[in-house]
Amino acid sequence: MTPLPRRAFLSQTAAALGFVTLGSTLRAEDKPAAGFGLGFTLYGMKSLALDDALKTCAEIGYDNVEIALLDGYPTEAAKFGSDERAKLRETLASKKLRVSAVMDNLTLLADEAKQAKQLERIKAAGQLAHDVSPEAVPPLETVLGGKPTEWDQVKDRMAESLRAWAKAAEEAKIIIAIKAHVMSAVQNPERLLWLYKAVNNPAVQLAYDYSHFQLQGLTLDDTLAAILPHTRFIHVKDASGTPDKVTFLLPGEGTIDYGAYFKKLHDFGYKGDVVVEVSAMVFKRPDYDPKEAARKSYTALVGGLEKAGLARGR
């Protein structure tokens, strides 16, 4: 999304928050359309064949998918050849699915050798993103590594590494959407925005995931107001516990009110996708079923849209 100027954003937000919440009893044609589509991450479907994962997401009703580029996944960039990319592009079109993002797990605290490999991964991610979605190139979404207690010691080094990432992203003609993580050095909006502003490059934008902030006792309103003007991508999941004892959950399994969540996104003028992220903490459970997880998450999100009085936006 294009960031709003600060003054315009605050003005729009104040006006929007004055609106009366629309009831779910409104007819679909009377509800305002949400400016985003619903997606599911294939990070949570590693055990499925790619065609099966896409078929499942389309049949459930998702609008888009996030493609996982991590090692060992069917779409690992270095091993996913040109014929496979062409087939994926055709399958996405036939299933009426978009690609909302490509996902990798990088760290800004890599040594020189690993950093060089990561820069190549960013370029490879850019090529794959262009190959599978040439008309609407998705961002590369990643967390940033490190530990919360290290921040003051490593923030300058992280900024230097991110500048190199940004240069690689510019060459690959892709945006990197960086995400705060409760267990990483960049764990809250203040640190994320410091890093974003320190680099100050349009090739670097932000990813928003409220679950990480909820665990730190931060409010939805405050974190959205801080991050949303610079946000390119949104993950949703639930969580319980504390920063020292985290349990990630599927949407609907925790305490996030998705009616209020979607209403705020709409009122704040967000235009982009909202994508379910399944934490490794969840998909490594012995009883984890990726198809059931996708269905359960979809039900929670659609219920939130209905509660918010919003028509489905794609």
ROMI-525908 format. One record per residue (C-alpha): residue number from 0; x, y, z. Coordinates in Angstrom, 2 decimals. Last residue first. Layout:
REM residues N
@n: NUM, east: X, north: Y, up: Z
...
REM end
This chain:
REM residues 314
@n: 313, east: -10.81, north: -9.36, up: -2.90
@n: 312, east: -13.21, north: -7.56, up: -0.61
@n: 311, east: -15.95, north: -9.46, up: 1.24
@n: 310, east: -18.63, north: -7.17, up: 2.59
@n: 309, east: -17.96, north: -5.59, up: 5.96
@n: 308, east: -20.33, north: -5.39, up: 8.90
@n: 307, east: -17.52, north: -5.89, up: 11.40
@n: 306, east: -19.19, north: -9.05, up: 12.71
@n: 305, east: -19.39, north: -10.39, up: 9.16
@n: 304, east: -15.73, north: -9.63, up: 8.55
@n: 303, east: -14.81, north: -11.33, up: 11.82
@n: 302, east: -16.84, north: -14.42, up: 10.94
@n: 301, east: -15.00, north: -14.56, up: 7.63
@n: 300, east: -11.74, north: -14.48, up: 9.56
@n: 299, east: -12.66, north: -17.20, up: 12.08
@n: 298, east: -14.12, north: -19.48, up: 9.41
@n: 297, east: -11.00, north: -19.07, up: 7.30
@n: 296, east: -8.79, north: -20.05, up: 10.22
@n: 295, east: -10.76, north: -23.24, up: 10.84
@n: 294, east: -10.69, north: -24.20, up: 7.17
@n: 293, east: -6.94, north: -23.58, up: 6.80
@n: 292, east: -6.18, north: -25.49, up: 10.01
@n: 291, east: -8.41, north: -28.35, up: 8.84
@n: 290, east: -6.45, north: -28.57, up: 5.62
@n: 289, east: -3.09, north: -28.37, up: 7.37
@n: 288, east: -3.92, north: -31.11, up: 9.92
@n: 287, east: -1.77, north: -30.86, up: 13.06
@n: 286, east: -2.18, north: -33.80, up: 15.47
@n: 285, east: 1.52, north: -34.27, up: 16.23
@n: 284, east: 2.02, north: -30.49, up: 16.67
@n: 283, east: 4.78, north: -29.22, up: 14.41
@n: 282, east: 2.32, north: -27.11, up: 12.44
@n: 281, east: 1.43, north: -25.04, up: 15.51
@n: 280, east: 4.86, north: -24.09, up: 16.90
@n: 279, east: 5.97, north: -23.72, up: 13.29
@n: 278, east: 3.52, north: -20.82, up: 13.29
@n: 277, east: 0.63, north: -20.83, up: 10.83
@n: 276, east: 0.29, north: -17.41, up: 9.26
@n: 275, east: -3.13, north: -16.41, up: 7.98
@n: 274, east: -2.91, north: -13.63, up: 5.42
@n: 273, east: -4.66, north: -10.26, up: 5.33
@n: 272, east: -4.11, north: -8.66, up: 1.94
@n: 271, east: -3.87, north: -5.03, up: 0.94
@n: 270, east: -5.66, north: -1.69, up: 1.12
@n: 269, east: -5.78, north: -0.38, up: 4.69
@n: 268, east: -7.91, north: 2.73, up: 5.08
@n: 267, east: -7.71, north: 3.13, up: 8.85
@n: 266, east: -11.46, north: 2.51, up: 9.08
@n: 265, east: -11.13, north: -0.75, up: 7.15
@n: 264, east: -8.25, north: -2.00, up: 9.23
@n: 263, east: -10.10, north: -0.93, up: 12.38
@n: 262, east: -13.27, north: -2.79, up: 11.39
@n: 261, east: -11.20, north: -5.85, up: 10.51
@n: 260, east: -9.67, north: -6.02, up: 13.97
@n: 259, east: -12.89, north: -5.21, up: 15.82
@n: 258, east: -14.62, north: -8.14, up: 14.11
@n: 257, east: -11.46, north: -10.20, up: 14.49
@n: 256, east: -11.57, north: -9.95, up: 18.28
@n: 255, east: -8.20, north: -11.40, up: 19.26
@n: 254, east: -8.59, north: -13.69, up: 22.28
@n: 253, east: -7.12, north: -16.98, up: 21.15
@n: 252, east: -8.15, north: -20.01, up: 19.09
@n: 251, east: -9.96, north: -17.95, up: 16.47
@n: 250, east: -6.90, north: -17.41, up: 14.31
@n: 249, east: -4.53, north: -20.34, up: 14.85
@n: 248, east: -2.32, north: -20.33, up: 17.91
@n: 247, east: 1.15, north: -19.25, up: 19.03
@n: 246, east: 2.22, north: -20.08, up: 22.58
@n: 245, east: 4.92, north: -17.85, up: 24.04
@n: 244, east: 6.56, north: -18.10, up: 27.44
@n: 243, east: 9.08, north: -15.28, up: 27.92
@n: 242, east: 7.17, north: -12.73, up: 25.84
@n: 241, east: 4.03, north: -13.78, up: 27.77
@n: 240, east: 1.29, north: -16.34, up: 27.23
@n: 239, east: -1.25, north: -16.62, up: 24.45
@n: 238, east: -1.20, north: -16.12, up: 20.71
@n: 237, east: -3.52, north: -15.74, up: 17.74
@n: 236, east: -2.68, north: -15.51, up: 14.05
@n: 235, east: -2.81, north: -12.84, up: 11.38
@n: 234, east: -0.14, north: -11.69, up: 8.94
@n: 233, east: -0.36, north: -8.35, up: 7.14
@n: 232, east: 1.68, north: -6.98, up: 4.22
@n: 231, east: 2.86, north: -3.66, up: 2.80
@n: 230, east: 2.68, north: -1.59, up: 5.97
@n: 229, east: 4.19, north: 1.90, up: 6.23
@n: 228, east: 1.06, north: 3.80, up: 7.30
@n: 227, east: 0.00, north: 0.68, up: 9.27
@n: 226, east: 2.90, north: 0.69, up: 11.72
@n: 225, east: 2.29, north: 3.32, up: 14.39
@n: 224, east: -1.49, north: 3.66, up: 14.20
@n: 223, east: -1.85, north: -0.12, up: 13.96
@n: 222, east: 0.34, north: -0.62, up: 17.03
@n: 221, east: -1.55, north: 1.93, up: 19.11
@n: 220, east: -5.02, north: 0.74, up: 18.16
@n: 219, east: -4.27, north: -2.97, up: 18.55
@n: 218, east: -2.89, north: -2.43, up: 22.02
@n: 217, east: 0.49, north: -3.49, up: 23.39
@n: 216, east: 0.64, north: -5.98, up: 26.28
@n: 215, east: 3.82, north: -7.64, up: 25.00
@n: 214, east: 2.01, north: -10.80, up: 23.86
@n: 213, east: -0.44, north: -8.58, up: 21.96
@n: 212, east: 2.51, north: -7.12, up: 20.07
@n: 211, east: 3.63, north: -10.43, up: 18.57
@n: 210, east: 0.03, north: -11.43, up: 17.78
@n: 209, east: -0.52, north: -8.12, up: 15.98
@n: 208, east: 1.41, north: -9.13, up: 12.87
@n: 207, east: 2.22, north: -6.22, up: 10.56
@n: 206, east: 4.76, north: -6.37, up: 7.73
@n: 205, east: 6.76, north: -3.26, up: 6.92
@n: 204, east: 8.45, north: -1.68, up: 3.92
@n: 203, east: 11.96, north: -1.85, up: 2.49
@n: 202, east: 12.45, north: -1.18, up: -1.24
@n: 201, east: 11.32, north: 2.39, up: -0.54
@n: 200, east: 14.63, north: 3.01, up: 1.28
@n: 199, east: 14.94, north: 4.90, up: 4.55
@n: 198, east: 17.44, north: 2.56, up: 6.22
@n: 197, east: 17.39, north: 4.29, up: 9.61
@n: 196, east: 13.66, north: 4.96, up: 9.21
@n: 195, east: 12.80, north: 1.27, up: 8.87
@n: 194, east: 15.17, north: 0.29, up: 11.67
@n: 193, east: 13.70, north: 2.85, up: 14.07
@n: 192, east: 10.20, north: 1.88, up: 12.97
@n: 191, east: 10.79, north: -1.76, up: 13.83
@n: 190, east: 12.36, north: -0.86, up: 17.16
@n: 189, east: 9.45, north: 1.33, up: 18.22
@n: 188, east: 6.88, north: -1.08, up: 16.82
@n: 187, east: 8.07, north: -3.99, up: 19.00
@n: 186, east: 10.26, north: -7.11, up: 18.84
@n: 185, east: 13.19, north: -6.23, up: 16.62
@n: 184, east: 15.83, north: -8.18, up: 18.55
@n: 183, east: 13.72, north: -11.32, up: 18.12
@n: 182, east: 11.38, north: -13.29, up: 20.41
@n: 181, east: 8.32, north: -11.04, up: 20.03
@n: 180, east: 8.85, north: -10.82, up: 16.28
@n: 179, east: 8.78, north: -7.61, up: 14.23
@n: 178, east: 8.34, north: -8.06, up: 10.50
@n: 177, east: 10.17, north: -6.77, up: 7.43
@n: 176, east: 8.41, north: -6.47, up: 4.06
@n: 175, east: 11.05, north: -6.58, up: 1.33
@n: 174, east: 9.89, north: -5.03, up: -1.94
@n: 173, east: 10.97, north: -6.47, up: -5.28
@n: 172, east: 12.72, north: -5.18, up: -8.37
@n: 171, east: 15.58, north: -7.70, up: -8.06
@n: 170, east: 18.20, north: -4.95, up: -8.20
@n: 169, east: 16.17, north: -2.87, up: -5.76
@n: 168, east: 15.83, north: -5.90, up: -3.49
@n: 167, east: 19.60, north: -6.41, up: -3.49
@n: 166, east: 20.09, north: -2.75, up: -2.53
@n: 165, east: 17.48, north: -3.08, up: 0.21
@n: 164, east: 19.17, north: -6.17, up: 1.60
@n: 163, east: 22.47, north: -4.28, up: 1.76
@n: 162, east: 20.74, north: -1.45, up: 3.63
@n: 161, east: 19.26, north: -4.10, up: 5.92
@n: 160, east: 22.74, north: -5.29, up: 6.85
@n: 159, east: 23.80, north: -1.78, up: 7.89
@n: 158, east: 20.60, north: -1.32, up: 9.87
@n: 157, east: 21.15, north: -4.60, up: 11.68
@n: 156, east: 24.71, north: -3.57, up: 12.57
@n: 155, east: 23.39, north: -0.32, up: 14.00
@n: 154, east: 20.76, north: -2.19, up: 16.00
@n: 153, east: 23.16, north: -4.79, up: 17.41
@n: 152, east: 24.22, north: -3.60, up: 20.88
@n: 151, east: 21.03, north: -1.74, up: 21.77
@n: 150, east: 18.89, north: -4.62, up: 20.56
@n: 149, east: 20.66, north: -7.55, up: 22.19
@n: 148, east: 18.10, north: -8.19, up: 24.97
@n: 147, east: 15.37, north: -8.91, up: 22.43
@n: 146, east: 17.42, north: -11.59, up: 20.63
@n: 145, east: 18.57, north: -11.61, up: 17.01
@n: 144, east: 16.68, north: -12.45, up: 13.84
@n: 143, east: 14.96, north: -10.29, up: 11.23
@n: 142, east: 11.58, north: -11.72, up: 10.22
@n: 141, east: 10.77, north: -12.02, up: 6.54
@n: 140, east: 8.27, north: -11.14, up: 3.82
@n: 139, east: 9.31, north: -10.81, up: 0.16
@n: 138, east: 6.73, north: -8.65, up: -1.56
@n: 137, east: 4.38, north: -9.77, up: -4.32
@n: 136, east: 4.78, north: -8.73, up: -7.97
@n: 135, east: 1.38, north: -7.87, up: -9.41
@n: 134, east: 1.45, north: -8.43, up: -13.19
@n: 133, east: 4.42, north: -10.79, up: -13.15
@n: 132, east: 3.05, north: -13.16, up: -10.51
@n: 131, east: 4.82, north: -16.52, up: -10.82
@n: 130, east: 7.94, north: -15.36, up: -12.66
@n: 129, east: 8.23, north: -11.94, up: -11.02
@n: 128, east: 8.04, north: -13.48, up: -7.53
@n: 127, east: 10.53, north: -16.18, up: -8.55
@n: 126, east: 13.00, north: -13.57, up: -9.77
@n: 125, east: 12.62, north: -11.51, up: -6.63
@n: 124, east: 13.07, north: -14.54, up: -4.41
@n: 123, east: 16.28, north: -15.39, up: -6.28
@n: 122, east: 17.55, north: -11.85, up: -5.70
@n: 121, east: 16.72, north: -12.08, up: -2.01
@n: 120, east: 18.33, north: -15.52, up: -1.80
@n: 119, east: 21.49, north: -14.12, up: -3.42
@n: 118, east: 21.61, north: -11.42, up: -0.75
@n: 117, east: 21.13, north: -14.16, up: 1.84
@n: 116, east: 24.11, north: -16.08, up: 0.51
@n: 115, east: 26.32, north: -13.00, up: 0.85
@n: 114, east: 24.99, north: -12.51, up: 4.38
@n: 113, east: 25.92, north: -16.08, up: 5.21
@n: 112, east: 29.53, north: -15.51, up: 4.22
@n: 111, east: 29.80, north: -12.15, up: 6.01
@n: 110, east: 28.25, north: -13.36, up: 9.26
@n: 109, east: 24.49, north: -13.11, up: 9.65
@n: 108, east: 22.94, north: -10.65, up: 12.11
@n: 107, east: 20.23, north: -9.26, up: 9.82
@n: 106, east: 18.60, north: -12.67, up: 9.71
@n: 105, east: 16.48, north: -14.29, up: 7.00
@n: 104, east: 13.46, north: -16.59, up: 7.08
@n: 103, east: 11.81, north: -16.52, up: 3.67
@n: 102, east: 8.29, north: -15.84, up: 2.49
@n: 101, east: 6.81, north: -14.87, up: -0.87
@n: 100, east: 3.81, north: -12.61, up: -0.64
@n: 99, east: 0.14, north: -12.12, up: -1.60
@n: 98, east: 0.20, north: -14.52, up: -4.55
@n: 97, east: -3.22, north: -14.47, up: -6.19
@n: 96, east: -5.76, north: -17.28, up: -6.51
@n: 95, east: -8.45, north: -17.69, up: -9.14
@n: 94, east: -7.96, north: -21.47, up: -9.18
@n: 93, east: -7.23, north: -21.47, up: -12.92
@n: 92, east: -4.97, north: -18.43, up: -12.59
@n: 91, east: -3.03, north: -19.91, up: -9.69
@n: 90, east: -2.66, north: -23.16, up: -11.60
@n: 89, east: -1.30, north: -21.39, up: -14.67
@n: 88, east: 1.28, north: -19.46, up: -12.65
@n: 87, east: 2.24, north: -22.64, up: -10.82
@n: 86, east: 2.75, north: -24.44, up: -14.13
@n: 85, east: 5.01, north: -21.67, up: -15.38
@n: 84, east: 6.99, north: -21.79, up: -12.16
@n: 83, east: 7.36, north: -25.55, up: -12.38
@n: 82, east: 8.65, north: -25.24, up: -15.94
@n: 81, east: 11.12, north: -22.56, up: -14.86
@n: 80, east: 12.52, north: -24.58, up: -11.98
@n: 79, east: 11.85, north: -24.55, up: -8.26
@n: 78, east: 15.13, north: -25.77, up: -6.79
@n: 77, east: 16.86, north: -22.50, up: -5.85
@n: 76, east: 13.56, north: -20.83, up: -4.96
@n: 75, east: 12.30, north: -23.45, up: -2.52
@n: 74, east: 8.73, north: -23.87, up: -3.82
@n: 73, east: 8.21, north: -27.47, up: -2.70
@n: 72, east: 9.61, north: -26.55, up: 0.75
@n: 71, east: 12.84, north: -28.10, up: 2.04
@n: 70, east: 14.74, north: -24.83, up: 2.31
@n: 69, east: 12.45, north: -21.85, up: 2.78
@n: 68, east: 10.74, north: -20.22, up: -0.20
@n: 67, east: 7.22, north: -20.33, up: 1.25
@n: 66, east: 4.50, north: -18.93, up: -1.03
@n: 65, east: 1.79, north: -16.81, up: 0.58
@n: 64, east: -1.61, north: -17.60, up: -0.84
@n: 63, east: -4.52, north: -15.57, up: -2.18
@n: 62, east: -8.28, north: -15.19, up: -2.37
@n: 61, east: -9.23, north: -17.90, up: 0.10
@n: 60, east: -12.55, north: -19.66, up: -0.37
@n: 59, east: -12.15, north: -23.13, up: 1.11
@n: 58, east: -12.01, north: -24.58, up: -2.39
@n: 57, east: -9.22, north: -22.20, up: -3.42
@n: 56, east: -7.08, north: -22.95, up: -0.37
@n: 55, east: -7.50, north: -26.70, up: -0.77
@n: 54, east: -6.72, north: -26.67, up: -4.49
@n: 53, east: -3.58, north: -24.63, up: -3.83
@n: 52, east: -2.37, north: -27.05, up: -1.16
@n: 51, east: -3.19, north: -30.07, up: -3.32
@n: 50, east: -1.28, north: -28.65, up: -6.28
@n: 49, east: 1.73, north: -27.93, up: -4.06
@n: 48, east: 1.82, north: -31.42, up: -2.58
@n: 47, east: 0.96, north: -31.26, up: 1.10
@n: 46, east: 3.27, north: -31.72, up: 4.09
@n: 45, east: 4.63, north: -28.18, up: 3.79
@n: 44, east: 1.17, north: -26.70, up: 4.26
@n: 43, east: 1.70, north: -24.14, up: 7.04
@n: 42, east: 4.39, north: -22.22, up: 5.15
@n: 41, east: 1.78, north: -22.31, up: 2.37
@n: 40, east: 0.41, north: -19.20, up: 4.05
@n: 39, east: -3.31, north: -18.52, up: 3.77
@n: 38, east: -5.03, north: -15.49, up: 2.30
@n: 37, east: -8.01, north: -13.19, up: 2.69
@n: 36, east: -8.43, north: -10.18, up: 0.44
@n: 35, east: -8.34, north: -6.49, up: 1.28
@n: 34, east: -10.17, north: -3.24, up: 0.79
@n: 33, east: -13.28, north: -4.33, up: 2.65
@n: 32, east: -16.48, north: -3.47, up: 0.85
@n: 31, east: -19.03, north: -1.38, up: 2.72
@n: 30, east: -22.16, north: -3.37, up: 3.59
@n: 29, east: -25.45, north: -2.61, up: 1.88
@n: 28, east: -25.04, north: -5.24, up: -0.87
@n: 27, east: -24.42, north: -7.92, up: 1.76
@n: 26, east: -27.65, north: -7.05, up: 3.56
@n: 25, east: -27.15, north: -5.56, up: 6.98
@n: 24, east: -27.80, north: -7.85, up: 9.95
@n: 23, east: -24.08, north: -8.02, up: 10.73
@n: 22, east: -24.30, north: -4.57, up: 12.26
@n: 21, east: -22.23, north: -1.62, up: 11.14
@n: 20, east: -20.03, north: -0.04, up: 13.76
@n: 19, east: -20.89, north: 3.65, up: 14.14
@n: 18, east: -18.23, north: 5.88, up: 12.60
@n: 17, east: -16.19, north: 8.14, up: 14.87
@n: 16, east: -13.09, north: 6.01, up: 14.53
@n: 15, east: -13.03, north: 6.86, up: 10.85
@n: 14, east: -12.79, north: 10.59, up: 11.44
@n: 13, east: -9.88, north: 10.26, up: 13.82
@n: 12, east: -8.13, north: 7.81, up: 11.52
@n: 11, east: -8.57, north: 9.96, up: 8.45
@n: 10, east: -7.13, north: 13.00, up: 10.20
@n: 9, east: -4.25, north: 11.01, up: 11.64
@n: 8, east: -3.43, north: 9.51, up: 8.23
@n: 7, east: -3.73, north: 12.82, up: 6.43
@n: 6, east: -1.31, north: 14.48, up: 8.86
@n: 5, east: 1.17, north: 11.60, up: 8.65
@n: 4, east: 1.09, north: 11.36, up: 4.86
@n: 3, east: -0.49, north: 8.06, up: 3.86
@n: 2, east: 1.81, north: 5.17, up: 2.93
@n: 1, east: 1.06, north: 3.62, up: -0.48
@n: 0, east: 0.00, north: 0.00, up: 0.00
REM end
